[in-house]
């Protein structure tokens, strides 16, 4: 049910009144989810060049104006799709605060923690690697997306260092972080799973071995 509440900024609680509609907020959230689902599928299948805002609007059964009003631009739409793919949903909860991430640090042994981390990385790469290709395509022509791509890669590198610290219980050597950053990259996943035909399970096992090898060598 819609509610009307006094504006607390107005003396005496009267005057300007704010109209709040839970139904309207729910409808907006549903529209956002439908548009994101369509955008994720189309960007993954067609890439940056092959996907237009009009295509996304048509697939989501909304107007082009609704897409722009909700996300701002094509670049912002792709960025939002990737961010949702990283964590798995549109809830405003950082990855580091989610149970699947915290489970890494909860492992009793280094091996347990590495297995949990490799599983999470494999899952994220599976959800994101096609969208990451679209972002890299768009970054060559769109300055906004180029900045987004650079920022996301910087975030990923910092995340790798944080996860390595969870694995070891202390800061990892910079050289180890460099190797982990390369080995866990979505492009490596794309080559092994997308091009070589590996199963996600085989990739996860391979990644677990690589992480153990990198972190197990003397530095």
N, C-alpha and C positions, 0 to 999 in steps of 0.2 A: 504494500500500500504506500502511496506517495505521502510524504510528510512535508509540512510547512513549518519552518523554525524561525524564530526571531533572529535578526542579525545582531550578534552581541556587540558589534562595533557601534551600534546606534544607541544613544543614551536612553535609558528606560526600557530597552529591549523592544522598542516599537519602531515603526518607520519601514525601512527597506527590509524585505523578508526574502529568505532564500528558499527556493523550491528544490527539494531533493526527491528524486524518484529512484528507488531501488530497482524497479522494473526497467527503467531506462538504462541504469548502469549495467544491469544484467544483459540487456540486449546489446549494449556497446561491447561488452566482454565477449559475447557470443559472436558478434560480427568480427571482432579482432581475431578470434580463434579460427574462424572460417577462412578469413583472408590469409592468415599466416599458413594454414594448411595448404591452401591453393598455391601460394607463393613458394613454399618449400618444395612442393612437388614440381612445379614448373621450372624454377631455377635449377633444381637438381637434374631435370630431364633435358632442358633446353639451353642452360647456361644464361649468362648475362645478356648477350646480344639477342638470343632467340626468345627472350621473355620480356613482354611489355606490360605496363601497368594495366592496359586495357585487357590483355590476356588474363591477368590475375583476377581482375574484376569480373570478367565473364565466367571464369571457372568458379568463383566464389558466389556468383549470382548477386552481386552488388554493383552499385554504380562506380564509375571511375572516380567521381568526386568523393565517394565514401572512402576509397582506398587512400587518396591523397589526404583527406581530412584526418584519417586515423593514423597514418604513418609519416606523412610529410613529403616523401620523395621515393623514387624507385630505389635509390641507394639506401635510404633509411629502412625501407621494407626488407631488402636483402639482409641488412645488418641485423634487424630484429629476428628474421627467420634463422639466421646462424646462431644468434644468442640463445634462442629457444632450443635449437637442436643441441647445443652444447650441454645444457642442463636437463633437457628432456621435456620441459613444459614451460608455460608462460608465468608461473608463479614467481613473485618477486623475492626469491630466496637464493642467495649466492651459492655457487657450487660448493664452496668450502664449508657451508653450514648445512649441507645435506648429508643424510645418513650414509650414502654410498661413498662419499669422500671421507667422512669421519671414520668409516670402517677401516680405512687404510692404516691410520695411526693406532687403531685398536688391536691390530694384529700382534700376537704374542712374540713372534720371531720376525727377523728381517725377511725371511722367505715368505711368510704369511702376508706381510705388508706388501711385498713386491707383487705377489699373486693378485691381491686385491687391487693394487694400482694398475697392473697390466690389464685386468678385466675392465676397469673403468675407462682406461685410455682406449681400449679396443672398441668399447661401446660408443664413446664419444666420436671416435674417428668414423665409425660406421654411419652415424647420424649426420656427420658434418662434411665428409670429404668431397662430396659432389657440390655442396654449397660453397665450400672453400675454393673450388675450381672457378665457380661463377664470380666470386669476389675478386680473384686474381685476374680474371678476364676483364671485369669492369674497371679494375684499378688502373688499367692501361689507358682508359679513355675518360674516366670520371675522377676529378681531383678529390671530391668528397670521399669516394670509395677508396681511393688510394690512401688517404689519411686513415680511414677506418681499418684497412688491411694492415697498415703499419702498426696501428695501435693494438689490434687484436694479436698480431704476432709478438709484440712486446709483452702483452699480457700472458700469452702462452709460454714464453720463455721464463717469465717470473714464476708461473705456475709449476713449470718443470722443476725449478730450483726448490720450490716449497715442497713438492711431492718427494723429491730426492731427500730432503731433510726428514720427512716423515719416514721414509724407508730406513734411513741410517740412524736416526735419533740425534743427528748433529748436522751441521752444514756440510754439503757435498763440495768436493774440489771443483773449481770452475771448469776444469777440463772434463770432468765427469758430467757436469751439467751440459756442456757443449755437446757431448756425445748423446746424452739422453734427449736433448732437444732435437737432434737430427733423427735418431732412431724412432722417436714417438711421433714424428711428423705425419700429418694426414697424407702427404704426398707419397710417403713410404707405404702407408696402408693402401693407397690407390694403386700403386705399382704391384704390390704383392697380391692383394685381393681382387682389385679391378682388372688388372692386366694379366697377372700370372694365374689367376683362377684359384688362389688359396681360399680355404674356408675361413670364416672369422675365428673358429676354434684353433686352427693351425696358426693363424697370425698371432693370436693371444699367447699361445705356447711359445712361439718364436720370440715374441716381445719379452716374455718373462725371462727367457734364457739370456737375451741380450742385456736386460737390465741387471740381472745377477752378475753377468760377466763384467759389465762396466764398473759396477759398484764393488765387485770383489777383487779387482786388481789393485795392487799397491800404488799409492800416489806419492 
